């Protein structure tokens, strides 16, 4: 792994110099701050910032660097904990404003997970599946979807009429399909394209 050490008036400037020399982007390196630097008093006694930058970090470091920079730019105070088990990188986020990180129906969290996966799996590393979660949102959402599936299935059985659920991503549609796959009375299928694709619950035909 290539490592360079750079100094400049600010930490960010030193990092930029190192990235330029390595030909790498922020999420492809590990940054170690050796000297924070200081302005001194009226410019007297000022010290340059010094950083050590190492290219081609581990998947965990790639994820932490990428998300850390993203949350820093957005002004969100977020703690990032990563671990890898059975080929899956589990990333747990925590902080005071996780509602904004989750977004409507988990859309922001899903987008962050997708982007992090792209960053982690860029280059010649073995593919790592990324699972991003906060405040146990994934499990709570799964339980809510399963409950919705059974509730709407009972409505279809009671009224005899098919019903369409709200548009969902592929992962959430699979939860609905799975929740009802063993039913003797209803069946499920998906209709629509792209972000408008949704699950239909209908009575099974004799």
Buried (B, 14 or more C-beta within 10 A) or exposed (E): EEEBEBBBEEBEBBBBBBBEEBEBEBBBBBBEEBEEBEEEEEEEEEEBBBBBBBBBBBBBBBBBBBBBEBBEEEEBEBEBEBEBEEEEBBBBBEBEEBEEBBEEBBEBBBEBBEBBBEBBBEEEEEEBEBBBBBBEBBEEBBEEBBEBBBEBBEEBEEEEEEBEBEBBBEBBBBBBBBBBEEBEEBBBEBEEEEEEBBBBBBBEEE
